[in-house]
Amino acid sequence: MSEMYKYVLLIYVVLNFVSFAFFAADKKKAINNEWRIPEATLIFVSVLGIFGGILGMKLMHHKTKKPKFYIGLPAIFVIELAALIYVLIKL
């Protein structure tokens, strides 16, 4: 594996951790009745790190009743997977 791929993979892993952390932080804020992270921000970080977003949603039981999330995040995953497959085929 080339150095570039290692850096891309590292960045992707970090983005997934960040996405998970955003969901965890928002859940904590919800429990403590504090100022919340906007839903648009949660969706944006999920686009960057979809696995972290889905894992955060599932493990924290957070935003699981909102269609934007229980439909939107799996849809984002499918779109990202399709894009990845397309890019790999074109290589």
N, CA, C and O atoms as a printed pandas DataFrame, in Angstrom:
     atom_number atom_name residue_name chain_id  residue_number  x_coord  y_coord  z_coord
0              1         N          MET        A               1    0.849   -1.172    0.000
1              2        CA          MET        A               1    0.000    0.000    0.000
2              3         C          MET        A               1    0.900    1.241    0.000
3              4         O          MET        A               1    1.848    1.334    0.780
4              5         N          SER        A               2    0.593    2.173   -0.870
5              6        CA          SER        A               2    1.430    3.366   -0.970
6              7         C          SER        A               2    1.189    4.302    0.213
7              8         O          SER        A               2    0.204    4.170    0.940
8              9         N          GLU        A               3    2.100    5.240    0.385
9             10        CA          GLU        A               3    2.005    6.208    1.484
10            11         C          GLU        A               3    0.721    7.030    1.383
11            12         O          GLU        A               3    0.085    7.310    2.399
12            13         N          MET        A               4    0.337    7.418    0.167
13            14        CA          MET        A               4   -0.860    8.233   -0.011
14            15         C          MET        A               4   -2.095    7.497    0.515
15            16         O          MET        A               4   -2.929    8.089    1.201
16            17         N          TYR        A               5   -2.208    6.223    0.197
17            18        CA          TYR        A               5   -3.363    5.454    0.656
18            19         C          TYR        A               5   -3.376    5.326    2.177
19            20         O          TYR        A               5   -4.443    5.335    2.791
20            21         N          LYS        A               6   -2.215    5.209    2.777
21            22        CA          LYS        A               6   -2.134    5.134    4.237
22            23         C          LYS        A               6   -2.632    6.421    4.864
23            24         O          LYS        A               6   -3.357    6.388    5.858
24            25         N          TYR        A               7   -2.249    7.566    4.289
25            26        CA          TYR        A               7   -2.708    8.854    4.819
26            27         C          TYR        A               7   -4.202    9.039    4.614
27            28         O          TYR        A               7   -4.891    9.542    5.501
28            29         N          VAL        A               8   -4.707    8.642    3.466
29            30        CA          VAL        A               8   -6.144    8.743    3.194
30            31         C          VAL        A               8   -6.920    7.876    4.179
31            32         O          VAL        A               8   -7.941    8.303    4.717
32            33         N          LEU        A               9   -6.439    6.665    4.412
33            34        CA          LEU        A               9   -7.092    5.772    5.360
34            35         C          LEU        A               9   -7.056    6.344    6.777
35            36         O          LEU        A               9   -8.053    6.285    7.497
36            37         N          LEU        A              10   -5.922    6.890    7.171
37            38        CA          LEU        A              10   -5.793    7.500    8.494
38            39         C          LEU        A              10   -6.764    8.671    8.648
39            40         O          LEU        A              10   -7.433    8.793    9.675
40            41         N          ILE        A              11   -6.842    9.518    7.648
41            42        CA          ILE        A              11   -7.768   10.651    7.693
42            43         C          ILE        A              11   -9.204   10.157    7.797
43            44         O          ILE        A              11   -9.996   10.711    8.560
44            45         N          TYR        A              12   -9.546    9.122    7.039
45            46        CA          TYR        A              12  -10.906    8.588    7.072
46            47         C          TYR        A              12  -11.242    8.018    8.451
47            48         O          TYR        A              12  -12.352    8.212    8.947
48            49         N          VAL        A              13  -10.308    7.329    9.062
49            50        CA          VAL        A              13  -10.521    6.785   10.407
50            51         C          VAL        A              13  -10.725    7.925   11.409
51            52         O          VAL        A              13  -11.619    7.857   12.252
52            53         N          VAL        A              14   -9.909    8.957   11.319
53            54        CA          VAL        A              14  -10.037   10.105   12.220
54            55         C          VAL        A              14  -11.394   10.781   12.026
55            56         O          VAL        A              14  -12.046   11.142   13.006
56            57         N          LEU        A              15  -11.825   10.956   10.785
57            58        CA          LEU        A              15  -13.124   11.581   10.523
58            59         C          LEU        A              15  -14.268   10.753   11.106
59            60         O          LEU        A              15  -15.256   11.315   11.580
60            61         N          ASN        A              16  -14.147    9.447   11.076
61            62        CA          ASN        A              16  -15.176    8.595   11.669
62            63         C          ASN        A              16  -15.196    8.730   13.187
63            64         O          ASN        A              16  -16.267    8.740   13.794
64            65         N          PHE        A              17  -14.031    8.834   13.798
65            66        CA          PHE        A              17  -13.984    9.070   15.244
66            67         C          PHE        A              17  -14.613   10.419   15.594
67            68         O          PHE        A              17  -15.340   10.534   16.581
68            69         N          VAL        A              18  -14.333   11.422   14.794
69            70        CA          VAL        A              18  -14.907   12.753   15.025
70            71         C          VAL        A              18  -16.428   12.694   14.893
71            72         O          VAL        A              18  -17.148   13.263   15.714
72            73         N          SER        A              19  -16.906   12.020   13.879
73            74        CA          SER        A              19  -18.351   11.881   13.675
74            75         C          SER        A              19  -19.003   11.192   14.880
75            76         O          SER        A              19  -20.037   11.639   15.375
76            77         N          PHE        A              20  -18.395   10.115   15.338
77            78        CA          PHE        A              20  -18.905    9.411   16.511
78            79         C          PHE        A              20  -18.910   10.332   17.729
79            80         O          PHE        A              20  -19.871   10.353   18.498
80            81         N          ALA        A              21  -17.834   11.088   17.895
81            82        CA          ALA        A              21  -17.715   11.997   19.042
82            83         C          ALA        A              21  -18.789   13.078   19.014
83            84         O          ALA        A              21  -19.298   13.465   20.066
84            85         N          PHE        A              22  -19.140   13.568   17.837
85            86        CA          PHE        A              22  -20.199   14.565   17.733
86            87         C          PHE        A              22  -21.531   13.996   18.215
87            88         O          PHE        A              22  -22.268   14.669   18.936
88            89         N          PHE        A              23  -21.841   12.766   17.822
89            90        CA          PHE        A              23  -23.084   12.143   18.278
90            91         C          PHE        A              23  -23.059   11.929   19.791
91            92         O          PHE        A              23  -24.057   12.167   20.470
92            93         N          ALA        A              24  -21.929   11.483   20.315
93            94        CA          ALA        A              24  -21.809   11.266   21.761
94            95         C          ALA        A              24  -21.961   12.583   22.514
95            96         O          ALA        A              24  -22.647   12.642   23.535
96            97         N          ALA        A              25  -21.325   13.633   22.015
97            98        CA          ALA        A              25  -21.417   14.940   22.673
98            99         C          ALA        A              25  -22.842   15.474   22.638
99           100         O          ALA        A              25  -23.326   16.021   23.629
100          101         N          ASP        A              26  -23.517   15.317   21.505
101          102        CA          ASP        A              26  -24.889   15.818   21.401
102          103         C          ASP        A              26  -25.826   15.025   22.305
103          104         O          ASP        A              26  -26.748   15.593   22.889
104          105         N          LYS        A              27  -25.601   13.735   22.423
105          106        CA          LYS        A              27  -26.424   12.926   23.327
106          107         C          LYS        A              27  -26.231   13.382   24.766
107          108         O          LYS        A              27  -27.197   13.502   25.519
108          109         N          LYS        A              28  -24.988   13.634   25.147
109          110        CA          LYS        A              28  -24.712   14.113   26.503
110          111         C          LYS        A              28  -25.382   15.465   26.736
111          112         O          LYS        A              28  -25.949   15.700   27.803
112          113         N          LYS        A              29  -25.321   16.347   25.751
113          114        CA          LYS        A              29  -25.956   17.654   25.861
114          115         C          LYS        A              29  -27.474   17.502   25.974
115          116         O          LYS        A              29  -28.118   18.251   26.708
116          117         N          ALA        A              30  -28.045   16.541   25.256
117          118        CA          ALA        A              30  -29.486   16.314   25.324
118          119         C          ALA        A              30  -29.887   15.836   26.716
119          120         O          ALA        A              30  -30.893   16.286   27.264
120          121         N          ILE        A              31  -29.114   14.943   27.275
121          122        CA          ILE        A              31  -29.403   14.420   28.620
122          123         C          ILE        A              31  -29.309   15.528   29.661
123          124         O          ILE        A              31  -30.119   15.600   30.585
124          125         N          ASN        A              32  -28.303   16.392   29.497
125          126        CA          ASN        A              32  -28.078   17.475   30.467
126          127         C          ASN        A              32  -28.884   18.736   30.166
127          128         O          ASN        A              32  -28.730   19.754   30.840
128          129         N          ASN        A              33  -29.744   18.663   29.150
129          130        CA          ASN        A              33  -30.602   19.790   28.770
130          131         C          ASN        A              33  -29.772   21.041   28.453
131          132         O          ASN        A              33  -30.118   22.146   28.870
132          133         N          GLU        A              34  -28.683   20.855   27.715
133          134        CA          GLU        A              34  -27.788   21.941   27.334
134          135         C          GLU        A              34  -27.997   22.304   25.868
135          136         O          GLU        A              34  -28.768   21.667   25.151
136          137         N          TRP        A              35  -27.278   23.360   25.439
137          138        CA          TRP        A              35  -27.299   23.764   24.037
138          139         C          TRP        A              35  -26.841   22.590   23.180
139          140         O          TRP        A              35  -25.866   21.915   23.513
140          141         N          ARG        A              36  -27.549   22.345   22.071
141          142        CA          ARG        A              36  -27.322   21.145   21.252
142          143         C          ARG        A              36  -26.538   21.443   19.985
143          144         O          ARG        A              36  -26.463   22.585   19.531
144          145         N          ILE        A              37  -25.968   20.412   19.439
145          146        CA          ILE        A              37  -25.296   20.495   18.137
146          147         C          ILE        A              37  -26.387   20.453   17.068
147          148         O          ILE        A              37  -27.239   19.564   17.099
148          149         N          PRO        A              38  -26.378   21.392   16.124
149          150        CA          PRO        A              38  -27.425   21.397   15.087
150          151         C          PRO        A              38  -27.452   20.093   14.293
151          152         O          PRO        A              38  -26.415   19.477   14.047
152          153         N          GLU        A              39  -28.662   19.683   13.895
153          154        CA          GLU        A              39  -28.808   18.449   13.124
154          155         C          GLU        A              39  -28.024   18.521   11.817
155          156         O          GLU        A              39  -27.455   17.521   11.378
156          157         N          ALA        A              40  -27.991   19.693   11.195
157          158        CA          ALA        A              40  -27.240   19.838    9.943
158          159         C          ALA        A              40  -25.759   19.531   10.158
159          160         O          ALA        A              40  -25.110   18.957    9.283
160          161         N          THR        A              41  -25.232   19.906   11.303
161          162        CA          THR        A              41  -23.833   19.617   11.616
162          163         C          THR        A              41  -23.626   18.118   11.793
163          164         O          THR        A              41  -22.640   17.564   11.308
164          165         N          LEU        A              42  -24.551   17.464   12.485
165          166        CA          LEU        A              42  -24.446   16.010   12.670
166          167         C          LEU        A              42  -24.498   15.284   11.332
167          168         O          LEU        A              42  -23.763   14.320   11.114
168          169         N          ILE        A              43  -25.359   15.743   10.443
169          170        CA          ILE        A              43  -25.449   15.118    9.123
170          171         C          ILE        A              43  -24.166   15.374    8.336
171          172         O          ILE        A              43  -23.651   14.472    7.674
172          173         N          PHE        A              44  -23.647   16.605    8.407
173          174        CA          PHE        A              44  -22.413   16.933    7.682
174          175         C          PHE        A              44  -21.241   16.071    8.147
175          176         O          PHE        A              44  -20.513   15.517    7.324
176          177         N          VAL        A              45  -21.057   15.956    9.455
177          178        CA          VAL        A              45  -19.940   15.129    9.929
178          179         C          VAL        A              45  -20.170   13.663    9.585
179          180         O          VAL        A              45  -19.214   12.904    9.426
180          181         N          SER        A              46  -21.434   13.260    9.469
181          182        CA          SER        A              46  -21.726   11.882    9.058
182          183         C          SER        A              46  -21.371   11.648    7.600
183          184         O          SER        A              46  -20.962   10.547    7.230
184          185         N          VAL        A              47  -21.523   12.667    6.771
185          186        CA          VAL        A              47  -21.099   12.539    5.376
186          187         C          VAL        A              47  -19.590   12.298    5.320
187          188         O          VAL        A              47  -19.111   11.518    4.496
188          189         N          LEU        A              48  -18.858   12.960    6.184
189          190        CA          LEU        A              48  -17.397   12.805    6.207
190          191         C          LEU        A              48  -16.970   11.488    6.851
191          192         O          LEU        A              48  -15.958   10.904    6.461
192          193         N          GLY        A              49  -17.735   11.023    7.830
193          194        CA          GLY        A              49  -17.405    9.779    8.540
194          195         C          GLY        A              49  -18.679    8.997    8.807
195          196         O          GLY        A              49  -19.184    8.980    9.929
196          197         N          ILE        A              50  -19.190    8.354    7.777
197          198        CA          ILE        A              50  -20.513    7.706    7.863
198          199         C          ILE        A              50  -20.532    6.575    8.878
199          200         O          ILE        A              50  -21.535    6.392    9.567
200          201         N          PHE        A              51  -19.459    5.816    8.988
201          202        CA          PHE        A              51  -19.457    4.710    9.943
202          203         C          PHE        A              51  -19.549    5.230   11.377
203          204         O          PHE        A              51  -20.278    4.674   12.198
204          205         N          GLY        A              52  -18.815    6.285   11.670
205          206        CA          GLY        A              52  -18.883    6.899   12.996
206          207         C          GLY        A              52  -20.266    7.463   13.285
207          208         O          GLY        A              52  -20.759    7.361   14.408
208          209         N          GLY        A              53  -20.894    8.059   12.276
209          210        CA          GLY        A              53  -22.237    8.605   12.448
210          211         C          GLY        A              53  -23.266    7.527   12.739
211          212         O          GLY        A              53  -24.065    7.656   13.666
212          213         N          ILE        A              54  -23.245    6.467   11.948
213          214        CA          ILE        A              54  -24.199    5.372   12.158
214          215         C          ILE        A              54  -23.933    4.679   13.487
215          216         O          ILE        A              54  -24.870    4.364   14.221
216          217         N          LEU        A              55  -22.676    4.440   13.799
217          218        CA          LEU        A              55  -22.335    3.793   15.066
218          219         C          LEU        A              55  -22.751    4.665   16.249
219          220         O          LEU        A              55  -23.296    4.166   17.234
220          221         N          GLY        A              56  -22.491    5.965   16.146
221          222        CA          GLY        A              56  -22.902    6.888   17.204
222          223         C          GLY        A              56  -24.413    6.912   17.390
223          224         O          GLY        A              56  -24.912    6.939   18.515
224          225         N          MET        A              57  -25.132    6.902   16.275
225          226        CA          MET        A              57  -26.591    6.906   16.341
226          227         C          MET        A              57  -27.094    5.626   17.013
227          228         O          MET        A              57  -27.969    5.678   17.877
228          229         N          LYS        A              58  -26.550    4.502   16.620
229          230        CA          LYS        A              58  -27.012    3.216   17.147
230          231         C          LYS        A              58  -26.594    2.993   18.603
231          232         O          LYS        A              58  -27.422    2.628   19.437
232          233         N          LEU        A              59  -25.319    3.211   18.907
233          234        CA          LEU        A              59  -24.833    2.932   20.266
234          235         C          LEU        A              59  -25.380    3.908   21.302
235          236         O          LEU        A              59  -25.644    3.533   22.444
236          237         N          MET        A              60  -25.548    5.166   20.892
237          238        CA          MET        A              60  -26.046    6.181   21.827
238          239         C          MET        A              60  -27.574    6.251   21.843
239          240         O          MET        A              60  -28.164    6.974   22.646
240          241         N          HIS        A              61  -28.208    5.487   20.943
241          242        CA          HIS        A              61  -29.673    5.568   20.776
242          243         C          HIS        A              61  -30.081    7.022   20.609
243          244         O          HIS        A              61  -30.989    7.521   21.274
244          245         N          HIS        A              62  -29.376    7.685   19.694
245          246        CA          HIS        A              62  -29.549    9.124   19.507
246          247         C          HIS        A              62  -30.022    9.409   18.088
247          248         O          HIS        A              62  -29.427    8.944   17.116
248          249         N          LYS        A              63  -31.084   10.167   17.986
249          250        CA          LYS        A              63  -31.682   10.560   16.700
250          251         C          LYS        A              63  -32.257    9.356   15.955
251          252         O          LYS        A              63  -32.377    9.386   14.730
252          253         N          THR        A              64  -32.610    8.306   16.682
253          254        CA          THR        A              64  -33.100    7.088   16.033
254          255         C          THR        A              64  -34.561    7.182   15.608
255          256         O          THR        A              64  -35.041    6.325   14.866
256          257         N          LYS        A              65  -35.264    8.193   16.056
257          258        CA          LYS        A              65  -36.676    8.347   15.687
258          259         C          LYS        A              65  -36.881    9.424   14.628
259          260         O          LYS        A              65  -38.011    9.697   14.226
260          261         N          LYS        A              66  -35.796   10.029   14.182
261          262        CA          LYS        A              66  -35.886   11.095   13.189
262          263         C          LYS        A              66  -35.565   10.519   11.809
263          264         O          LYS        A              66  -34.482    9.975   11.595
264          265         N          PRO        A              67  -36.523   10.641   10.863
265          266        CA          PRO        A              67  -36.285   10.087    9.519
266          267         C          PRO        A              67  -35.029   10.620    8.839
267          268         O          PRO        A              67  -34.389    9.906    8.067
268          269         N          LYS        A              68  -34.668   11.887    9.125
269          270        CA          LYS        A              68  -33.432   12.431    8.549
270          271         C          LYS        A              68  -32.246   11.542    8.875
271          272         O          LYS        A              68  -31.288   11.457    8.106
272          273         N          PHE        A              69  -32.318   10.886   10.013
273          274        CA          PHE        A              69  -31.185   10.087   10.478
274          275         C          PHE        A              69  -31.379    8.597   10.211
275          276         O          PHE        A              69  -30.472    7.956    9.682
276          277         N          TYR        A              70  -32.544    8.020   10.563
277          278        CA          TYR        A              70  -32.685    6.576   10.368
278          279         C          TYR        A              70  -32.869    6.202    8.906
279          280         O          TYR        A              70  -32.692    5.039    8.543
280          281         N          ILE        A              71  -33.221    7.164    8.060
281          282        CA          ILE        A              71  -33.256    6.926    6.614
282          283         C          ILE        A              71  -32.046    7.592    5.961
283          284         O          ILE        A              71  -31.405    7.012    5.085
284          285         N          GLY        A              72  -31.745    8.805    6.395
285          286        CA          GLY        A              72  -30.688    9.596    5.767
286          287         C          GLY        A              72  -29.303    9.002    5.882
287          288         O          GLY        A              72  -28.567    8.959    4.896
288          289         N          LEU        A              73  -28.927    8.539    7.080
289          290        CA          LEU        A              73  -27.563    8.013    7.239
290          291         C          LEU        A              73  -27.343    6.731    6.433
291          292         O          LEU        A              73  -26.305    6.604    5.784
292          293         N          PRO        A              74  -28.282    5.776    6.447
293          294        CA          PRO        A              74  -28.076    4.618    5.560
294          295         C          PRO        A              74  -28.045    5.015    4.078
295          296         O          PRO        A              74  -27.321    4.408    3.288
296          297         N          ALA        A              75  -28.830    6.032    3.703
297          298        CA          ALA        A              75  -28.810    6.501    2.312
298          299         C          ALA        A              75  -27.444    7.096    1.972
299          300         O          ALA        A              75  -26.913    6.858    0.887
300          301         N          ILE        A              76  -26.882    7.862    2.890
301          302        CA          ILE        A              76  -25.542    8.417    2.686
302          303         C          ILE        A              76  -24.530    7.283    2.524
303          304         O          ILE        A              76  -23.648    7.348    1.666
304          305         N          PHE        A              77  -24.662    6.247    3.351
305          306        CA          PHE        A              77  -23.757    5.100    3.257
306          307         C          PHE        A              77  -23.839    4.461    1.874
307          308         O          PHE        A              77  -22.809    4.170    1.267
308          309         N          VAL        A              78  -25.044    4.243    1.374
309          310        CA          VAL        A              78  -25.226    3.611    0.060
310          311         C          VAL        A              78  -24.626    4.488   -1.041
311          312         O          VAL        A              78  -23.965    3.981   -1.948
312          313         N          ILE        A              79  -24.850    5.786   -0.965
313          314        CA          ILE        A              79  -24.303    6.713   -1.967
314          315         C          ILE        A              79  -22.775    6.696   -1.928
315          316         O          ILE        A              79  -22.126    6.647   -2.973
316          317         N          GLU        A              80  -22.199    6.737   -0.721
317          318        CA          GLU        A              80  -20.733    6.708   -0.608
318          319         C          GLU        A              80  -20.168    5.385   -1.102
319          320         O          GLU        A              80  -19.124    5.362   -1.755
320          321         N          LEU        A              81  -20.846    4.287   -0.798
321          322        CA          LEU        A              81  -20.394    2.978   -1.261
322          323         C          LEU        A              81  -20.453    2.900   -2.784
323          324         O          LEU        A              81  -19.523    2.401   -3.417
324          325         N          ALA        A              82  -21.540    3.391   -3.372
325          326        CA          ALA        A              82  -21.667    3.390   -4.833
326          327         C          ALA        A              82  -20.575    4.247   -5.468
327          328         O          ALA        A              82  -20.001    3.866   -6.487
328          329         N          ALA        A              83  -20.287    5.403   -4.871
329          330        CA          ALA        A              83  -19.233    6.274   -5.401
330          331         C          ALA        A              83  -17.871    5.588   -5.310
331          332         O          ALA        A              83  -17.069    5.668   -6.241
332          333         N          LEU        A              84  -17.610    4.915   -4.192
333          334        CA          LEU        A              84  -16.345    4.205   -4.021
334          335         C          LEU        A              84  -16.199    3.098   -5.061
335          336         O          LEU        A              84  -15.139    2.947   -5.668
336          337         N          ILE        A              85  -17.250    2.336   -5.262
337          338        CA          ILE        A              85  -17.217    1.253   -6.263
338          339         C          ILE        A              85  -16.977    1.837   -7.654
339          340         O          ILE        A              85  -16.200    1.288   -8.435
340          341         N          TYR        A              86  -17.640    2.943   -7.960
341          342        CA          TYR        A              86  -17.457    3.588   -9.262
342          343         C          TYR        A              86  -16.007    4.019   -9.449
343          344         O          TYR        A              86  -15.417    3.782  -10.503
344          345         N          VAL        A              87  -15.434    4.650   -8.428
345          346        CA          VAL        A              87  -14.045    5.110   -8.514
346          347         C          VAL        A              87  -13.102    3.929   -8.680
347          348         O          VAL        A              87  -12.174    3.985   -9.488
348          349         N          LEU        A              88  -13.332    2.853   -7.918
349          350        CA          LEU        A              88  -12.463    1.677   -8.008
350          351         C          LEU        A              88  -12.561    1.009   -9.392
351          352         O          LEU        A              88  -11.564    0.521   -9.924
352          353         N          ILE        A              89  -13.734    0.995   -9.946
353          354        CA          ILE        A              89  -13.907    0.405  -11.287
354          355         C          ILE        A              89  -13.171    1.236  -12.338
355          356         O          ILE        A              89  -12.582    0.694  -13.273
356          357         N          LYS        A              90  -13.215    2.553  -12.173
357          358        CA          LYS        A              90  -12.583    3.442  -13.141
358          359         C          LYS        A              90  -11.055    3.460  -13.033
359          360         O          LYS        A              90  -10.377    3.915  -13.954
360          361         N          LEU        A              91  -10.511    2.971  -11.921
361          362        CA          LEU        A              91   -9.045    2.933  -11.784
362          363         C          LEU        A              91   -8.514    1.894  -12.684
363          364         O          LEU        A              91   -7.302    1.683  -12.737
